[in-house]
Amino acid sequence: MGFFAKNQVFFTVLMAWLVAQTIKVAIGVVAEKRFNFRWFVGTGGMPSSHASTVSALATAVGLTYGFGSPFFAIAFFFAFITMFDAQGVRRQSGHQAEALNQIIEDIYLNKGIQQERLKELLGHTPIQVFIGAAIGILVALFCYL
């Protein structure tokens, strides 16, 4: 555990994830007037904890090793691909799951056939990714002050 306590990049990324997930839970509690633990560990929603985590990683690596370092380049492109995937491919998968769930409901509703519903909230809207990235960068800057 000593390694993690002394690793500022690790600590920063963990804090960014924790802040984003806490905000997500708070928004859920306010919107639905109930607590759901799945909001804390699940995917999707506002803000994107994926974006928060990888943007904090890239920022922390840049602040630690320099923005001209190969480490920053690796972290930056990892963040870019992750955020693109979160708002693109995974979001479209969520739309497909929603359509398939509707088809299943329409076809099998009264026939006694049980079909497990697919998870629909997989990805993020561009604004969710943007806000998540902003949170990650701000947390990283705060952790390095």
C-alpha positions as CSV (number, residue, x, y, z in Angstrom):
1,M,0.0,0.0,0.0
2,G,3.0,2.3,0.5
3,F,3.6,2.5,-3.2
4,F,0.1,3.8,-3.9
5,A,0.3,6.4,-1.1
6,K,3.6,7.7,-2.6
7,N,2.5,7.6,-6.2
8,Q,1.0,11.1,-6.9
9,V,-0.2,10.1,-10.4
10,F,-2.1,7.1,-9.0
11,F,-3.6,9.2,-6.2
12,T,-4.7,11.9,-8.6
13,V,-6.4,9.5,-11.0
14,L,-8.2,7.8,-8.1
15,M,-9.4,11.1,-6.8
16,A,-10.7,12.2,-10.2
17,W,-12.6,8.9,-10.5
18,L,-14.0,9.4,-6.9
19,V,-15.1,13.0,-7.6
20,A,-16.8,12.1,-10.9
21,Q,-18.6,9.1,-9.4
22,T,-19.7,11.1,-6.3
23,I,-21.1,13.8,-8.5
24,K,-22.9,11.2,-10.6
25,V,-24.5,9.7,-7.5
26,A,-25.5,13.2,-6.2
27,I,-27.2,14.0,-9.5
28,G,-29.0,10.7,-9.4
29,V,-30.2,11.2,-5.8
30,V,-31.5,14.7,-6.6
31,A,-33.1,13.6,-9.9
32,E,-34.8,10.4,-8.6
33,K,-35.0,11.2,-4.9
34,R,-33.5,7.9,-4.0
35,F,-30.0,6.3,-3.7
36,N,-28.9,3.6,-6.0
37,F,-25.5,2.0,-5.4
38,R,-25.2,1.1,-9.0
39,W,-24.8,4.7,-9.9
40,F,-21.5,4.6,-8.0
41,V,-20.0,1.6,-9.8
42,G,-22.0,1.6,-13.0
43,T,-21.3,3.0,-16.5
44,G,-22.9,5.9,-18.2
45,G,-24.4,9.1,-16.8
46,M,-23.2,12.6,-16.0
47,P,-20.3,13.2,-15.7
48,S,-18.3,10.6,-17.5
49,S,-15.9,9.0,-14.9
50,H,-14.1,7.4,-17.8
51,A,-13.3,10.9,-19.2
52,S,-12.5,12.2,-15.7
53,T,-10.1,9.3,-15.0
54,V,-8.1,9.4,-18.3
55,S,-7.9,13.2,-18.5
56,A,-6.6,13.2,-14.9
57,L,-4.1,10.5,-15.9
58,A,-2.9,12.5,-18.9
59,T,-2.7,15.8,-16.9
60,A,-0.9,14.2,-14.0
61,V,1.6,12.4,-16.3
62,G,2.2,15.7,-18.1
63,L,2.7,17.6,-14.8
64,T,5.0,14.8,-13.5
65,Y,7.1,14.0,-16.5
66,G,6.6,17.0,-18.8
67,F,4.1,17.6,-21.6
68,G,6.9,16.9,-24.1
69,S,7.6,13.4,-22.7
70,P,6.7,10.2,-24.4
71,F,4.8,9.2,-21.3
72,F,2.5,12.2,-21.8
73,A,2.0,11.3,-25.4
74,I,1.0,7.7,-24.5
75,A,-1.4,9.0,-21.8
76,F,-2.9,11.6,-24.1
77,F,-3.7,9.2,-26.9
78,F,-5.0,6.6,-24.4
79,A,-7.3,9.4,-23.0
80,F,-8.4,10.4,-26.5
81,I,-9.3,6.9,-27.6
82,T,-11.1,6.2,-24.3
83,M,-13.2,9.3,-24.5
84,F,-13.9,8.8,-28.2
85,D,-15.1,5.2,-27.4
86,A,-17.2,6.4,-24.4
87,Q,-19.2,8.8,-26.4
88,G,-19.2,6.9,-29.7
89,V,-19.0,3.1,-29.8
90,R,-20.3,2.5,-26.3
91,R,-23.1,5.0,-26.7
92,Q,-24.3,3.4,-29.9
93,S,-24.2,0.0,-28.2
94,G,-26.5,1.4,-25.6
95,H,-28.9,2.6,-28.3
96,Q,-28.9,-0.9,-29.9
97,A,-29.5,-2.5,-26.5
98,E,-32.5,-0.1,-26.0
99,A,-33.9,-1.1,-29.4
100,L,-33.4,-4.8,-28.8
101,N,-35.1,-4.6,-25.4
102,Q,-38.1,-2.9,-27.1
103,I,-38.2,-5.7,-29.7
104,I,-38.0,-8.4,-27.0
105,E,-40.8,-6.7,-25.1
106,D,-43.0,-6.3,-28.2
107,I,-42.5,-9.9,-29.4
108,Y,-42.4,-11.9,-26.1
109,L,-44.5,-9.8,-23.7
110,N,-47.5,-12.1,-23.4
111,K,-45.9,-15.5,-24.4
112,G,-44.2,-16.4,-21.1
113,I,-40.7,-16.3,-22.7
114,Q,-38.2,-14.8,-20.3
115,Q,-35.5,-12.8,-21.9
116,E,-32.9,-10.9,-19.8
117,R,-32.9,-7.2,-20.7
118,L,-29.7,-5.8,-22.0
119,K,-27.9,-2.9,-20.3
120,E,-28.9,0.3,-22.1
121,L,-26.8,2.9,-20.3
122,L,-23.3,2.1,-21.7
123,G,-21.9,5.2,-23.1
124,H,-21.9,9.0,-22.7
125,T,-23.1,12.1,-24.6
126,P,-20.4,14.4,-25.8
127,I,-21.3,16.9,-23.0
128,Q,-20.9,14.2,-20.3
129,V,-17.5,13.4,-21.7
130,F,-16.5,17.0,-21.8
131,I,-17.6,17.7,-18.2
132,G,-15.9,14.5,-17.1
133,A,-12.7,15.5,-18.8
134,A,-12.9,19.0,-17.2
135,I,-13.3,17.4,-13.8
136,G,-10.3,15.2,-14.3
137,I,-8.1,18.1,-15.4
138,L,-9.2,20.3,-12.5
139,V,-8.7,17.5,-9.9
140,A,-5.2,16.9,-11.4
141,L,-4.3,20.5,-11.2
142,F,-5.7,20.7,-7.6
143,C,-3.7,17.6,-6.6
144,Y,-0.5,19.1,-8.0
145,L,-0.8,22.5,-6.3
